[in-house]
Amino acid sequence: MRFEISKVLDAIEGRVCTDPSLARAVVDLAEVIRWQDLDGGRPASLLRLGMVIDALSRQLEEDSVPVYAIVHRALLSDADLTSNERMVVRRWADDGLVEVLDQPGDRMLEVADLLGLPVLSRVRFDGLGGRWPWLGQAGRVLAPVPGAGGPVFIAHVGGGQTPASGSRSPAGAKLLARQWRCPEPGCALFGGGGGGGAFADLARVDRAPAGQPPPTLRNGVPSCPRHGARLGDAGPRPRTAVLAVRIGGLVRRRFVLTETQPVLVGRAPDATGGVVLGQWLNDEARRWISRNHVRFELRVGEVIVTDTSTNGSGVRPGGSMAEPDRIPLAPQQSRVLGDGDLVELYPGVQIGRADEVISDAKFSPTSVMAEAPTMAMRLPRP
């Protein structure tokens, strides 16, 4: 059972991030793991985060939905968690996949405001509407509650179960236009300082700039949420584009494209950071789609696709599925993607800008809890 639990925790790890371009909701991890009524299990369990992520995936009708988890510092030594779970949370914190704070509630609302994300919490945040007016919008704050087959969401305001996103705040847009650097050595969120003075070598950022979280604002000054230190401005952040892969009508995953790093997509790309499709393909699609099928690049704000396959691809202009509209893309041929364009690697396997690709198949996304031991999942009966 220990091996199975380790596998599911590894799967959950792939769904937590502090990347503003990929996160789909903000959660207080310490609160989530203590939602004992979700499974009737032990007082604290990291597996409950996977249950909540599954519920979010079902509502958004997407696979691989990441969440922005904020962790109370006390969770790192919580005796109600297993030693393995504590080790996993510490690793997430060390790798910058989650934020570790003394006051997660304040930061949770700040991140939701800066990024325009919904909040998953049982707390109603009454009395804070003056500071955060969007708290009164339907679907912006939802509580996970027990349901048949797993958690479901109930919105604190307006009812319903669907998480609602908003626009990034003006402050968020300004903060996310820049790269930031923390003076503390080894800072996982903003690249540690270390040596040469507090803000030396600001141009060098140890982690991917595109995935850098938003700073916290302390008296209007961009600061590191973990260390409280004032951040140094390391220059403009590279442009990004978020693309989504749809297979069989369901959005399977999103990925970020930057001007500094092209991305290979295929059955099993060779390059680090490539997008692997093989796990979602049927046998015929696996035979057709190459290991490295297409390469995406971002140049001066334009998304360019180059076919790197053996069999070729196609472009669906404006997302049209009419066969006469399909434009063949031969091996080694490139094309700039226009608004609504979809790259089709094989019938039913398409890639486009994330805000233009939606799921149109009514079936459940892959569960992040697929490897969880059944004895750890005592769900309410319908």
GULUM-761814 format. One record per residue (C-alpha): residue number from 1; y, x, z. Coordinates in nm, 3 decimals, m for minus. Layout:
BEGIN
<kolvo = NUM v = Y u = X w = Z>
...
This chain:
BEGIN
<kolvo = 1 v = 0.000 u = 0.000 w = 0.000>
<kolvo = 2 v = 0.236 u = 0.289 w = 0.069>
<kolvo = 3 v = 0.201 u = 0.401 w = m0.293>
<kolvo = 4 v = 0.276 u = 0.051 w = m0.421>
<kolvo = 5 v = 0.584 u = 0.020 w = m0.200>
<kolvo = 6 v = 0.706 u = 0.358 w = m0.321>
<kolvo = 7 v = 0.671 u = 0.241 w = m0.681>
<kolvo = 8 v = 0.873 u = m0.074 w = m0.624>
<kolvo = 9 v = 1.144 u = 0.123 w = m0.441>
<kolvo = 10 v = 1.161 u = 0.355 w = m0.740>
<kolvo = 11 v = 1.204 u = 0.049 w = m0.964>
<kolvo = 12 v = 1.480 u = m0.088 w = m0.738>
<kolvo = 13 v = 1.650 u = 0.252 w = m0.748>
<kolvo = 14 v = 1.694 u = 0.204 w = m1.122>
<kolvo = 15 v = 1.897 u = m0.111 w = m1.051>
<kolvo = 16 v = 2.159 u = 0.031 w = m0.812>
<kolvo = 17 v = 2.464 u = 0.216 w = m0.939>
<kolvo = 18 v = 2.835 u = 0.266 w = m0.883>
<kolvo = 19 v = 2.912 u = 0.270 w = m1.256>
<kolvo = 20 v = 3.197 u = 0.020 w = m1.318>
<kolvo = 21 v = 3.075 u = m0.040 w = m1.674>
<kolvo = 22 v = 2.723 u = m0.144 w = m1.574>
<kolvo = 23 v = 2.731 u = m0.307 w = m1.228>
<kolvo = 24 v = 2.709 u = m0.687 w = m1.244>
<kolvo = 25 v = 2.767 u = m0.785 w = m0.878>
<kolvo = 26 v = 2.865 u = m0.633 w = m0.544>
<kolvo = 27 v = 2.627 u = m0.656 w = m0.248>
<kolvo = 28 v = 2.635 u = m0.547 w = 0.116>
<kolvo = 29 v = 2.300 u = m0.368 w = 0.141>
<kolvo = 30 v = 2.282 u = m0.381 w = 0.521>
<kolvo = 31 v = 2.322 u = m0.758 w = 0.510>
<kolvo = 32 v = 2.067 u = m0.799 w = 0.229>
<kolvo = 33 v = 1.788 u = m0.609 w = 0.400>
<kolvo = 34 v = 1.826 u = m0.829 w = 0.712>
<kolvo = 35 v = 1.805 u = m1.164 w = 0.527>
<kolvo = 36 v = 1.476 u = m1.227 w = 0.704>
<kolvo = 37 v = 1.454 u = m1.589 w = 0.591>
<kolvo = 38 v = 1.419 u = m1.473 w = 0.229>
<kolvo = 39 v = 1.056 u = m1.371 w = 0.283>
<kolvo = 40 v = 0.972 u = m1.436 w = 0.648>
<kolvo = 41 v = 0.882 u = m1.070 w = 0.690>
<kolvo = 42 v = 0.991 u = m0.794 w = 0.925>
<kolvo = 43 v = 1.348 u = m0.775 w = 1.062>
<kolvo = 44 v = 1.466 u = m0.530 w = 0.795>
<kolvo = 45 v = 1.313 u = m0.459 w = 0.455>
<kolvo = 46 v = 1.456 u = m0.276 w = 0.155>
<kolvo = 47 v = 1.229 u = m0.486 w = m0.067>
<kolvo = 48 v = 1.468 u = m0.779 w = m0.017>
<kolvo = 49 v = 1.722 u = m0.601 w = m0.233>
<kolvo = 50 v = 1.469 u = m0.621 w = m0.515>
<kolvo = 51 v = 1.427 u = m0.994 w = m0.454>
<kolvo = 52 v = 1.802 u = m1.048 w = m0.478>
<kolvo = 53 v = 1.825 u = m0.834 w = m0.792>
<kolvo = 54 v = 1.547 u = m1.044 w = m0.949>
<kolvo = 55 v = 1.741 u = m1.360 w = m0.866>
<kolvo = 56 v = 2.053 u = m1.215 w = m1.027>
<kolvo = 57 v = 1.856 u = m1.122 w = m1.340>
<kolvo = 58 v = 1.723 u = m1.476 w = m1.367>
<kolvo = 59 v = 2.070 u = m1.625 w = m1.337>
<kolvo = 60 v = 2.223 u = m1.386 w = m1.591>
<kolvo = 61 v = 1.914 u = m1.410 w = m1.816>
<kolvo = 62 v = 1.897 u = m1.032 w = m1.854>
<kolvo = 63 v = 1.657 u = m0.753 w = m1.770>
<kolvo = 64 v = 1.758 u = m0.440 w = m1.584>
<kolvo = 65 v = 2.066 u = m0.587 w = m1.414>
<kolvo = 66 v = 2.229 u = m0.327 w = m1.183>
<kolvo = 67 v = 2.420 u = m0.405 w = m0.864>
<kolvo = 68 v = 2.697 u = m0.215 w = m0.685>
<kolvo = 69 v = 2.555 u = m0.171 w = m0.335>
<kolvo = 70 v = 2.776 u = m0.082 w = m0.040>
<kolvo = 71 v = 2.593 u = 0.049 w = 0.266>
<kolvo = 72 v = 2.694 u = 0.042 w = 0.631>
<kolvo = 73 v = 2.655 u = 0.395 w = 0.767>
<kolvo = 74 v = 2.434 u = 0.270 w = 1.051>
<kolvo = 75 v = 2.167 u = 0.173 w = 0.797>
<kolvo = 76 v = 2.084 u = 0.539 w = 0.741>
<kolvo = 77 v = 1.930 u = 0.555 w = 1.089>
<kolvo = 78 v = 1.819 u = 0.191 w = 1.128>
<kolvo = 79 v = 1.494 u = 0.191 w = 1.325>
<kolvo = 80 v = 1.391 u = m0.146 w = 1.176>
<kolvo = 81 v = 1.345 u = 0.024 w = 0.839>
<kolvo = 82 v = 1.043 u = 0.241 w = 0.770>
<kolvo = 83 v = 1.097 u = 0.616 w = 0.758>
<kolvo = 84 v = 1.037 u = 0.603 w = 0.382>
<kolvo = 85 v = 1.300 u = 0.331 w = 0.337>
<kolvo = 86 v = 1.556 u = 0.531 w = 0.537>
<kolvo = 87 v = 1.478 u = 0.836 w = 0.325>
<kolvo = 88 v = 1.527 u = 0.632 w = 0.007>
<kolvo = 89 v = 1.867 u = 0.496 w = 0.119>
<kolvo = 90 v = 1.980 u = 0.848 w = 0.213>
<kolvo = 91 v = 1.876 u = 0.970 w = m0.131>
<kolvo = 92 v = 2.072 u = 0.691 w = m0.297>
<kolvo = 93 v = 2.375 u = 0.788 w = m0.092>
<kolvo = 94 v = 2.335 u = 1.159 w = m0.171>
<kolvo = 95 v = 2.302 u = 1.083 w = m0.543>
<kolvo = 96 v = 2.609 u = 0.858 w = m0.549>
<kolvo = 97 v = 2.410 u = 0.547 w = m0.640>
<kolvo = 98 v = 2.552 u = 0.358 w = m0.341>
<kolvo = 99 v = 2.861 u = 0.388 w = m0.122>
<kolvo = 100 v = 2.815 u = 0.464 w = 0.249>
<kolvo = 101 v = 3.096 u = 0.331 w = 0.469>
<kolvo = 102 v = 3.186 u = 0.228 w = 0.823>
<kolvo = 103 v = 3.352 u = m0.098 w = 0.706>
<kolvo = 104 v = 3.158 u = m0.224 w = 0.403>
<kolvo = 105 v = 3.312 u = m0.573 w = 0.409>
<kolvo = 106 v = 3.664 u = m0.455 w = 0.321>
<kolvo = 107 v = 3.539 u = m0.222 w = 0.048>
<kolvo = 108 v = 3.308 u = m0.488 w = m0.093>
<kolvo = 109 v = 3.603 u = m0.720 w = m0.162>
<kolvo = 110 v = 3.816 u = m0.433 w = m0.291>
<kolvo = 111 v = 3.549 u = m0.331 w = m0.544>
<kolvo = 112 v = 3.500 u = m0.693 w = m0.651>
<kolvo = 113 v = 3.877 u = m0.723 w = m0.703>
<kolvo = 114 v = 3.916 u = m0.395 w = m0.892>
<kolvo = 115 v = 3.619 u = m0.457 w = m1.119>
<kolvo = 116 v = 3.624 u = m0.838 w = m1.144>
<kolvo = 117 v = 3.268 u = m0.871 w = m1.010>
<kolvo = 118 v = 3.106 u = m1.153 w = m0.812>
<kolvo = 119 v = 3.004 u = m1.090 w = m0.450>
<kolvo = 120 v = 2.657 u = m1.167 w = m0.315>
<kolvo = 121 v = 2.698 u = m1.236 w = 0.056>
<kolvo = 122 v = 2.637 u = m1.502 w = 0.319>
<kolvo = 123 v = 2.985 u = m1.434 w = 0.457>
<kolvo = 124 v = 3.244 u = m1.691 w = 0.342>
<kolvo = 125 v = 3.545 u = m1.460 w = 0.390>
<kolvo = 126 v = 3.752 u = m1.750 w = 0.522>
<kolvo = 127 v = 4.120 u = m1.671 w = 0.571>
<kolvo = 128 v = 4.124 u = m1.390 w = 0.314>
<kolvo = 129 v = 4.227 u = m1.602 w = 0.017>
<kolvo = 130 v = 4.588 u = m1.491 w = 0.047>
<kolvo = 131 v = 4.493 u = m1.129 w = m0.008>
<kolvo = 132 v = 4.216 u = m1.201 w = m0.257>
<kolvo = 133 v = 4.305 u = m1.526 w = m0.440>
<kolvo = 134 v = 3.990 u = m1.512 w = m0.657>
<kolvo = 135 v = 3.781 u = m1.593 w = m0.346>
<kolvo = 136 v = 3.867 u = m1.955 w = m0.420>
<kolvo = 137 v = 3.720 u = m1.943 w = m0.769>
<kolvo = 138 v = 3.380 u = m2.105 w = m0.825>
<kolvo = 139 v = 3.093 u = m1.861 w = m0.846>
<kolvo = 140 v = 3.279 u = m1.552 w = m0.722>
<kolvo = 141 v = 3.102 u = m1.546 w = m0.381>
<kolvo = 142 v = 2.741 u = m1.659 w = m0.365>
<kolvo = 143 v = 2.485 u = m1.661 w = m0.085>
<kolvo = 144 v = 2.119 u = m1.583 w = m0.164>
<kolvo = 145 v = 1.897 u = m1.845 w = 0.004>
<kolvo = 146 v = 1.520 u = m1.907 w = m0.003>
<kolvo = 147 v = 1.389 u = m2.093 w = m0.304>
<kolvo = 148 v = 1.059 u = m2.171 w = m0.471>
<kolvo = 149 v = 0.926 u = m1.843 w = m0.608>
<kolvo = 150 v = 1.212 u = m1.631 w = m0.475>
<kolvo = 151 v = 1.578 u = m1.639 w = m0.372>
<kolvo = 152 v = 1.835 u = m1.857 w = m0.544>
<kolvo = 153 v = 2.214 u = m1.851 w = m0.517>
<kolvo = 154 v = 2.451 u = m2.109 w = m0.376>
<kolvo = 155 v = 2.821 u = m2.058 w = m0.437>
<kolvo = 156 v = 3.042 u = m2.083 w = m0.127>
<kolvo = 157 v = 3.314 u = m2.250 w = m0.337>
<kolvo = 158 v = 3.252 u = m2.497 w = m0.616>
<kolvo = 159 v = 2.875 u = m2.515 w = m0.576>
<kolvo = 160 v = 2.628 u = m2.409 w = m0.841>
<kolvo = 161 v = 2.411 u = m2.103 w = m0.876>
<kolvo = 162 v = 2.576 u = m1.905 w = m1.155>
<kolvo = 163 v = 2.763 u = m1.583 w = m1.063>
<kolvo = 164 v = 3.110 u = m1.573 w = m1.220>
<kolvo = 165 v = 3.299 u = m1.260 w = m1.317>
<kolvo = 166 v = 3.674 u = m1.221 w = m1.354>
<kolvo = 167 v = 3.910 u = m0.972 w = m1.511>
<kolvo = 168 v = 3.969 u = m0.632 w = m1.360>
<kolvo = 169 v = 4.282 u = m0.628 w = m1.151>
<kolvo = 170 v = 4.585 u = m0.436 w = m1.283>
<kolvo = 171 v = 4.525 u = m0.174 w = m1.013>
<kolvo = 172 v = 4.161 u = m0.147 w = m1.119>
<kolvo = 173 v = 4.258 u = m0.094 w = m1.482>
<kolvo = 174 v = 4.494 u = 0.189 w = m1.386>
<kolvo = 175 v = 4.244 u = 0.358 w = m1.153>
<kolvo = 176 v = 3.963 u = 0.341 w = m1.408>
<kolvo = 177 v = 4.181 u = 0.500 w = m1.676>
<kolvo = 178 v = 4.174 u = 0.830 w = m1.485>
<kolvo = 179 v = 3.916 u = 1.073 w = m1.354>
<kolvo = 180 v = 3.930 u = 1.160 w = m0.986>
<kolvo = 181 v = 3.811 u = 1.448 w = m0.772>
<kolvo = 182 v = 3.742 u = 1.462 w = m0.400>
<kolvo = 183 v = 3.833 u = 1.776 w = m0.202>
<kolvo = 184 v = 3.520 u = 1.742 w = 0.014>
<kolvo = 185 v = 3.240 u = 1.977 w = m0.097>
<kolvo = 186 v = 2.946 u = 1.800 w = m0.258>
<kolvo = 187 v = 3.104 u = 1.453 w = m0.277>
<kolvo = 188 v = 2.851 u = 1.248 w = m0.472>
<kolvo = 189 v = 3.107 u = 0.991 w = m0.585>
<kolvo = 190 v = 3.391 u = 1.211 w = m0.706>
<kolvo = 191 v = 3.247 u = 1.561 w = m0.752>
<kolvo = 192 v = 3.276 u = 1.786 w = m0.445>
<kolvo = 193 v = 3.571 u = 2.022 w = m0.404>
<kolvo = 194 v = 3.455 u = 2.341 w = m0.242>
<kolvo = 195 v = 3.625 u = 2.676 w = m0.288>
<kolvo = 196 v = 3.959 u = 2.763 w = m0.442>
<kolvo = 197 v = 4.162 u = 2.516 w = m0.242>
<kolvo = 198 v = 4.144 u = 2.145 w = m0.182>
<kolvo = 199 v = 4.209 u = 2.034 w = m0.540>
<kolvo = 200 v = 4.104 u = 2.344 w = m0.733>
<kolvo = 201 v = 3.942 u = 2.303 w = m1.074>
<kolvo = 202 v = 4.029 u = 1.936 w = m1.105>
<kolvo = 203 v = 3.932 u = 1.934 w = m1.470>
<kolvo = 204 v = 3.568 u = 1.997 w = m1.383>
<kolvo = 205 v = 3.390 u = 1.679 w = m1.274>
<kolvo = 206 v = 3.030 u = 1.725 w = m1.158>
<kolvo = 207 v = 2.915 u = 1.372 w = m1.229>
<kolvo = 208 v = 2.950 u = 1.165 w = m1.545>
<kolvo = 209 v = 3.317 u = 1.056 w = m1.556>
<kolvo = 210 v = 3.228 u = 0.727 w = m1.721>
<kolvo = 211 v = 3.017 u = 0.632 w = m1.421>
<kolvo = 212 v = 3.272 u = 0.726 w = m1.158>
<kolvo = 213 v = 3.342 u = 0.438 w = m0.915>
<kolvo = 214 v = 3.693 u = 0.310 w = m0.849>
<kolvo = 215 v = 3.879 u = 0.493 w = m0.570>
<kolvo = 216 v = 3.985 u = 0.302 w = m0.263>
<kolvo = 217 v = 4.356 u = 0.251 w = m0.214>
<kolvo = 218 v = 4.495 u = 0.362 w = 0.122>
<kolvo = 219 v = 4.864 u = 0.275 w = 0.143>
<kolvo = 220 v = 4.864 u = 0.276 w = m0.235>
<kolvo = 221 v = 4.712 u = 0.626 w = m0.258>
<kolvo = 222 v = 4.378 u = 0.671 w = m0.445>
<kolvo = 223 v = 4.132 u = 0.798 w = m0.184>
<kolvo = 224 v = 3.762 u = 0.868 w = m0.150>
<kolvo = 225 v = 3.599 u = 0.564 w = 0.015>
<kolvo = 226 v = 3.334 u = 0.780 w = 0.182>
<kolvo = 227 v = 3.547 u = 1.070 w = 0.311>
<kolvo = 228 v = 3.891 u = 0.910 w = 0.335>
<kolvo = 229 v = 4.045 u = 1.211 w = 0.159>
<kolvo = 230 v = 4.319 u = 1.182 w = m0.098>
<kolvo = 231 v = 4.176 u = 1.222 w = m0.450>
<kolvo = 232 v = 4.311 u = 1.459 w = m0.710>
<kolvo = 233 v = 4.389 u = 1.330 w = m1.058>
<kolvo = 234 v = 4.155 u = 1.512 w = m1.301>
<kolvo = 235 v = 4.306 u = 1.367 w = m1.616>
<kolvo = 236 v = 4.232 u = 1.070 w = m1.842>
<kolvo = 237 v = 3.884 u = 0.925 w = m1.839>
<kolvo = 238 v = 3.702 u = 0.942 w = m2.173>
<kolvo = 239 v = 3.687 u = 0.619 w = m2.371>
<kolvo = 240 v = 3.371 u = 0.419 w = m2.329>
<kolvo = 241 v = 3.187 u = 0.134 w = m2.497>
<kolvo = 242 v = 2.909 u = m0.071 w = m2.340>
<kolvo = 243 v = 2.624 u = m0.164 w = m2.571>
<kolvo = 244 v = 2.333 u = m0.399 w = m2.507>
<kolvo = 245 v = 1.975 u = m0.408 w = m2.638>
<kolvo = 246 v = 1.826 u = m0.750 w = m2.717>
<kolvo = 247 v = 1.452 u = m0.776 w = m2.780>
<kolvo = 248 v = 1.277 u = m1.103 w = m2.846>
<kolvo = 249 v = 1.596 u = m1.294 w = m2.771>
<kolvo = 250 v = 1.643 u = m1.147 w = m2.422>
<kolvo = 251 v = 1.899 u = m0.880 w = m2.330>
<kolvo = 252 v = 1.680 u = m0.603 w = m2.192>
<kolvo = 253 v = 1.937 u = m0.345 w = m2.084>
<kolvo = 254 v = 2.291 u = m0.218 w = m2.124>
<kolvo = 255 v = 2.405 u = 0.140 w = m2.172>
<kolvo = 256 v = 2.736 u = 0.323 w = m2.179>
<kolvo = 257 v = 2.857 u = 0.521 w = m2.478>
<kolvo = 258 v = 3.129 u = 0.785 w = m2.432>
<kolvo = 259 v = 3.325 u = 1.004 w = m2.668>
<kolvo = 260 v = 3.159 u = 1.311 w = m2.520>
<kolvo = 261 v = 2.794 u = 1.205 w = m2.534>
<kolvo = 262 v = 2.607 u = 1.030 w = m2.820>
<kolvo = 263 v = 2.306 u = 0.817 w = m2.724>
<kolvo = 264 v = 1.969 u = 0.804 w = m2.902>
<kolvo = 265 v = 1.778 u = 0.476 w = m2.902>
<kolvo = 266 v = 1.417 u = 0.438 w = m3.007>
<kolvo = 267 v = 1.058 u = 0.392 w = m2.906>
<kolvo = 268 v = 1.070 u = 0.700 w = m2.679>
<kolvo = 269 v = 1.372 u = 0.925 w = m2.750>
<kolvo = 270 v = 1.338 u = 1.298 w = m2.692>
<kolvo = 271 v = 1.690 u = 1.356 w = m2.562>
<kolvo = 272 v = 1.793 u = 1.318 w = m2.199>
<kolvo = 273 v = 1.981 u = 0.992 w = m2.154>
<kolvo = 274 v = 1.811 u = 0.826 w = m2.450>
<kolvo = 275 v = 1.735 u = 0.453 w = m2.437>
<kolvo = 276 v = 1.360 u = 0.389 w = m2.434>
<kolvo = 277 v = 1.245 u = 0.063 w = m2.595>
<kolvo = 278 v = 0.869 u = 0.115 w = m2.602>
<kolvo = 279 v = 0.789 u = m0.086 w = m2.290>
<kolvo = 280 v = 0.930 u = m0.403 w = m2.450>
<kolvo = 281 v = 0.782 u = m0.369 w = m2.799>
<kolvo = 282 v = 0.470 u = m0.526 w = m2.945>
<kolvo = 283 v = 0.220 u = m0.312 w = m3.135>
<kolvo = 284 v = 0.371 u = m0.377 w = m3.476>
<kolvo = 285 v = 0.723 u = m0.297 w = m3.357>
<kolvo = 286 v = 0.600 u = 0.026 w = m3.195>
<kolvo = 287 v = 0.451 u = 0.137 w = m3.527>
<kolvo = 288 v = 0.774 u = 0.063 w = m3.715>
<kolvo = 289 v = 1.035 u = 0.193 w = m3.469>
<kolvo = 290 v = 1.063 u = 0.572 w = m3.452>
<kolvo = 291 v = 1.077 u = 0.774 w = m3.132>
<kolvo = 292 v = 1.442 u = 0.853 w = m3.218>
<kolvo = 293 v = 1.541 u = 0.557 w = m3.434>
<kolvo = 294 v = 1.921 u = 0.538 w = m3.421>
<kolvo = 295 v = 2.206 u = 0.744 w = m3.275>
<kolvo = 296 v = 2.525 u = 0.585 w = m3.144>
<kolvo = 297 v = 2.854 u = 0.774 w = m3.119>
<kolvo = 298 v = 3.203 u = 0.677 w = m3.007>
<kolvo = 299 v = 3.483 u = 0.830 w = m3.212>
<kolvo = 300 v = 3.847 u = 0.736 w = m3.158>
<kolvo = 301 v = 3.738 u = 0.405 w = m3.012>
<kolvo = 302 v = 3.500 u = 0.317 w = m3.297>
<kolvo = 303 v = 3.125 u = 0.277 w = m3.250>
<kolvo = 304 v = 2.931 u = 0.460 w = m3.522>
<kolvo = 305 v = 2.557 u = 0.417 w = m3.576>
<kolvo = 306 v = 2.344 u = 0.667 w = m3.766>
<kolvo = 307 v = 1.986 u = 0.592 w = m3.864>
<kolvo = 308 v = 1.758 u = 0.879 w = m3.755>
<kolvo = 309 v = 1.431 u = 0.699 w = m3.827>
<kolvo = 310 v = 1.153 u = 0.714 w = m4.082>
<kolvo = 311 v = 1.161 u = 0.348 w = m4.184>
<kolvo = 312 v = 1.532 u = 0.267 w = m4.176>
<kolvo = 313 v = 1.731 u = m0.005 w = m3.999>
<kolvo = 314 v = 1.974 u = m0.281 w = m4.085>
<kolvo = 315 v = 2.313 u = m0.416 w = m3.980>
<kolvo = 316 v = 2.376 u = m0.786 w = m3.919>
<kolvo = 317 v = 2.750 u = m0.824 w = m3.993>
<kolvo = 318 v = 2.918 u = m1.052 w = m3.745>
<kolvo = 319 v = 2.579 u = m1.116 w = m3.586>
<kolvo = 320 v = 2.458 u = m1.326 w = m3.880>
<kolvo = 321 v = 2.081 u = m1.376 w = m3.880>
<kolvo = 322 v = 2.078 u = m1.497 w = m4.243>
<kolvo = 323 v = 1.857 u = m1.259 w = m4.439>
<kolvo = 324 v = 2.090 u = m1.230 w = m4.742>
<kolvo = 325 v = 2.364 u = m1.100 w = m4.509>
<kolvo = 326 v = 2.156 u = m0.812 w = m4.374>
<kolvo = 327 v = 2.289 u = m0.470 w = m4.482>
<kolvo = 328 v = 2.016 u = m0.203 w = m4.508>
<kolvo = 329 v = 2.078 u = 0.123 w = m4.324>
<kolvo = 330 v = 1.874 u = 0.401 w = m4.481>
<kolvo = 331 v = 1.752 u = 0.709 w = m4.290>
<kolvo = 332 v = 2.045 u = 0.947 w = m4.215>
<kolvo = 333 v = 2.300 u = 0.684 w = m4.322>
<kolvo = 334 v = 2.593 u = 0.605 w = m4.089>
<kolvo = 335 v = 2.812 u = 0.298 w = m4.048>
<kolvo = 336 v = 3.105 u = 0.193 w = m3.830>
<kolvo = 337 v = 3.024 u = m0.125 w = m3.637>
<kolvo = 338 v = 3.268 u = m0.407 w = m3.689>
<kolvo = 339 v = 3.335 u = m0.695 w = m3.452>
<kolvo = 340 v = 3.016 u = m0.882 w = m3.376>
<kolvo = 341 v = 2.796 u = m0.649 w = m3.581>
<kolvo = 342 v = 2.437 u = m0.601 w = m3.466>
<kolvo = 343 v = 2.212 u = m0.307 w = m3.549>
<kolvo = 344 v = 1.860 u = m0.432 w = m3.617>
<kolvo = 345 v = 1.582 u = m0.177 w = m3.572>
<kolvo = 346 v = 1.308 u = m0.431 w = m3.641>
<kolvo = 347 v = 1.309 u = m0.813 w = m3.656>
<kolvo = 348 v = 1.402 u = m0.933 w = m3.308>
<kolvo = 349 v = 1.518 u = m0.587 w = m3.188>
<kolvo = 350 v = 1.899 u = m0.571 w = m3.200>
<kolvo = 351 v = 2.179 u = m0.365 w = m3.047>
<kolvo = 352 v = 2.549 u = m0.449 w = m3.029>
<kolvo = 353 v = 2.852 u = m0.450 w = m2.803>
<kolvo = 354 v = 2.755 u = m0.595 w = m2.468>
<kolvo = 355 v = 3.021 u = m0.866 w = m2.466>
<kolvo = 356 v = 2.895 u = m0.988 w = m2.805>
<kolvo = 357 v = 2.521 u = m0.988 w = m2.733>
<kolvo = 358 v = 2.381 u = m1.275 w = m2.528>
<kolvo = 359 v = 2.030 u = m1.386 w = m2.447>
<kolvo = 360 v = 1.899 u = m1.681 w = m2.646>
<kolvo = 361 v = 1.543 u = m1.693 w = m2.517>
<kolvo = 362 v = 1.447 u = m1.904 w = m2.219>
<kolvo = 363 v = 1.198 u = m1.692 w = m2.030>
<kolvo = 364 v = 1.212 u = m1.486 w = m1.714>
<kolvo = 365 v = 1.328 u = m1.124 w = m1.721>
<kolvo = 366 v = 1.087 u = m0.856 w = m1.603>
<kolvo = 367 v = 1.069 u = m0.853 w = m1.222>
<kolvo = 368 v = 1.176 u = m0.539 w = m1.042>
<kolvo = 369 v = 0.928 u = m0.649 w = m0.773>
<kolvo = 370 v = 0.624 u = m0.638 w = m1.002>
<kolvo = 371 v = 0.465 u = m0.353 w = m0.803>
<kolvo = 372 v = 0.538 u = m0.503 w = m0.461>
<kolvo = 373 v = 0.227 u = m0.562 w = m0.244>
<kolvo = 374 v = 0.153 u = m0.932 w = m0.213>
<kolvo = 375 v = 0.119 u = m0.904 w = 0.164>
<kolvo = 376 v = 0.487 u = m0.804 w = 0.180>
<kolvo = 377 v = 0.601 u = m1.114 w = m0.008>
<kolvo = 378 v = 0.553 u = m1.434 w = 0.191>
<kolvo = 379 v = 0.768 u = m1.664 w = m0.019>
<kolvo = 380 v = 0.834 u = m2.028 w = 0.069>
<kolvo = 381 v = 0.602 u = m2.273 w = m0.102>
<kolvo = 382 v = 0.759 u = m2.519 w = m0.349>
